[in-house]
Amino acid sequence: MTPLAVAQPRAALVFDQMARQYDDVFTNSMIGRAQRDTVWNALTQIFHSGDHVLELNCGTGEDALFLARNGVSVTACDTSEQMIQIASARLRKEAPGAPVRFNLLPTEQIRDLQPSTQFDGIFSNFSGLNCVLNLKQTAEDLATLISPGAPVLVCLSTRFCLWEMLWFVLHGNFRKAFRRCSGRATAAVGEFTVDVYYPTVRKLQILFSPSFVLRSCAGIGVTVPPSYVEGWIHNHPKLLSMLRTIDKTISGYPVFRVLGDHVLLHFERVRP
Ligand SMILES: C[S@@+](CC[C@H](N)C(=O)[O-])C[C@H]1O[C@@H](n2cnc3c(N)ncnc32)[C@H](O)[C@@H]1O
């Protein structure tokens, strides 16, 4: 069995466990909303009404439904059956007839999609790509699905998150404070575990070349904290709103942009 064939079911099992609570814990949290709003700002600038976008690791479908509300058709995929079930139920309830299709398909098998026409762009939000071991292969597969000039917007967890280091050091948990720094960690949910990889922006640029060039890079959640700080920030809504304003100012600056919870990269497909 290849390493990918082993890793893939493990990610699916872990996210199946999380699926029912995911929207409560992240999507609808104050911090989740703050971080996602920044990604949505970028989405509306890059994708336009009439586009057909491929979304990887779509989770419960929050972004696919947002894109559909903006006139964008979405083919959305995820490895977790539970996530896809929830996303499909939301589509039926919240936007029946919207041009969105949810597919149970791991990113490692995205080449099996074989669409009748090429996509206008590709999108991946909030760390699904951190669960993929062979991102070089993924980049090569994605290159076959879009034409030169098309955008790829990906949001991954960073290697170094300042908030995480400070928060867990202050709580005396040094292992968690620096868990990302080696570039690889194991996340556990119940009895299931999944390997999570934390490539740097430089590494991602190399992995996505030569078919893609990096057009821009911004931090997501630079002064806005990671979602596990929700309990504390919930009692400090004014502070969160201040941090959101600070993020708007500094998230594009070198250094700051790679020290947040996530980083948002805009690649463009080019002819190698
Ligand atoms: C943190 S959630 C993000 C979900 C969604 N993109 C969002 O913005 O809310 C990560 C998602 O990645 C999916 N995922 C993890 N590994 C994957 C893989 N190898 N292929 C496809 N999806 C994967 C999980 O099932 C989960 O839905």
The ligand as an SDF file (V2000), in Angstrom:
LIG
                    3D

 27 29  0  0  0  0  0  0  0  0999 V2000
  -10.4690   22.4930    8.7560 C   0  0  0  0  0  0  0  0  0  0  0  0
  -11.5710   21.7620    7.6450 S   0  0  0  0  0  0  0  0  0  0  0  0
  -11.9030   23.0740    6.4980 C   0  0  0  0  0  0  0  0  0  0  0  0
  -13.2220   22.8790    5.8070 C   0  0  0  0  0  0  0  0  0  0  0  0
  -13.6710   24.0020    4.8700 C   0  0  0  0  0  0  0  0  0  0  0  0
  -12.7520   24.2050    3.7960 N   0  0  0  0  0  0  0  0  0  0  0  0
  -13.8660   25.2870    5.6160 C   0  0  0  0  0  0  0  0  0  0  0  0
  -13.3510   26.3050    5.1920 O   0  0  0  0  0  0  0  0  0  0  0  0
  -14.5880   25.3060    6.6150 O   0  0  0  0  0  0  0  0  0  0  0  0
  -10.5050   20.7310    6.7000 C   0  0  0  0  0  0  0  0  0  0  0  0
  -11.2670   19.9060    5.6750 C   0  0  0  0  0  0  0  0  0  0  0  0
  -10.3190   19.2260    4.8650 O   0  0  0  0  0  0  0  0  0  0  0  0
  -10.8080   17.9410    4.5720 C   0  0  0  0  0  0  0  0  0  0  0  0
   -9.6760   17.0950    4.1890 N   0  0  0  0  0  0  0  0  0  0  0  0
   -8.6320   16.7230    4.9560 C   0  0  0  0  0  0  0  0  0  0  0  0
   -7.7940   15.9720    4.2500 N   0  0  0  0  0  0  0  0  0  0  0  0
   -8.3120   15.8790    3.0020 C   0  0  0  0  0  0  0  0  0  0  0  0
   -7.8950   15.2360    1.8050 C   0  0  0  0  0  0  0  0  0  0  0  0
   -6.7740   14.5550    1.7780 N   0  0  0  0  0  0  0  0  0  0  0  0
   -8.6700   15.3410    0.7130 N   0  0  0  0  0  0  0  0  0  0  0  0
   -9.8240   16.0520    0.7400 C   0  0  0  0  0  0  0  0  0  0  0  0
  -10.2790   16.6770    1.8420 N   0  0  0  0  0  0  0  0  0  0  0  0
   -9.5160   16.6050    2.9600 C   0  0  0  0  0  0  0  0  0  0  0  0
  -11.4970   17.5150    5.8540 C   0  0  0  0  0  0  0  0  0  0  0  0
  -12.3910   16.4500    5.6680 O   0  0  0  0  0  0  0  0  0  0  0  0
  -12.1560   18.8140    6.2790 C   0  0  0  0  0  0  0  0  0  0  0  0
  -13.4450   18.9220    5.7540 O   0  0  0  0  0  0  0  0  0  0  0  0
  1  2  1  0
  2  3  1  0
  2 10  1  0
  3  4  1  0
  4  5  1  0
  5  6  1  0
  5  7  1  0
  7  8  2  0
  7  9  1  0
 10 11  1  0
 11 12  1  0
 11 26  1  0
 12 13  1  0
 13 14  1  0
 13 24  1  0
 14 15  1  0
 14 23  1  0
 15 16  2  0
 16 17  1  0
 17 18  1  0
 17 23  2  0
 18 19  1  0
 18 20  2  0
 20 21  1  0
 21 22  2  0
 22 23  1  0
 24 25  1  0
 24 26  1  0
 26 27  1  0
M  CHG  2   2   1   9  -1
M  END
$$$$
